Amino acid sequence: LGWGSLVATGSIGTIWPMFGIANQLLAVLALCLITTLLINTGRAKYAPVTLVPMLFVTSTTMSAGVIMVNNFASHPSRLTGMLNLSLTVFVMASVGFIVVWSASRWILVLRGAVAVKTDV
């Protein structure tokens, strides 16, 4: 509904930056998923192959997201600005939650508190 109302404004320039952020955060989720798979299946030695790019994309995209949120807060149209701001913050917070949740799982597996699943 939120994305639809932005499209209804008739300006792709309104939602294009959010598509960029969402696309990069989708890459973060994919890298996070593969890192989790590697660690959970006992192949943690390969995890840096996905972890390092994930950290880089996360830091650059979240930084860009903070800059975008600041720009949306001062948007001339209050409704469009607040809608853009809230949707961007929601997407960033959701991905941040999943990454932190996954990292806690990685720590548990690497410390031996959770068994490695070698049958996968």
C-alpha positions, 0 to 999 in steps of 0.5 A, a space after each residue: 500500500 505504501 509503495 503504491 501510494 508513492 507510485 501514485 504520485 507519478 514521480 519515479 524520482 520519489 521512490 527510485 532511491 528507496 529501490 536502490 537501498 532495498 536492492 542493496 539490502 537484499 544483497 546483504 540478506 543473501 550474503 547473511 543467509 549464505 554465511 549462516 549456512 556456511 557456519 551452521 554446516 561446519 564450513 566456517 572457514 569459508 565464511 569470510 568469503 561472504 562475510 567480508 562483502 556483507 559487512 562492506 555492503 551493509 556499512 555503505 548501504 546503511 550509511 547511504 540510508 541515514 543520509 537519505 532519511 535526513 533528506 526525506 525529513 526535509 522534503 518539501 511535501 510533508 506526506 511524501 517525505 514522511 512516507 519515504 522516511 518511514 518506509 526506508 527506516 522500516 526496511 533498514 531496521 528489518 535488515 538490521 534485525 535479521 543481521 544481528 539475529 544471524 550474528 548471534 546464531 553465528 556466535 553460538 555455533 562458533 562457541 559450541 553452544 549450538 551443534 553444527 549440522 553436518 547432515 545438510 
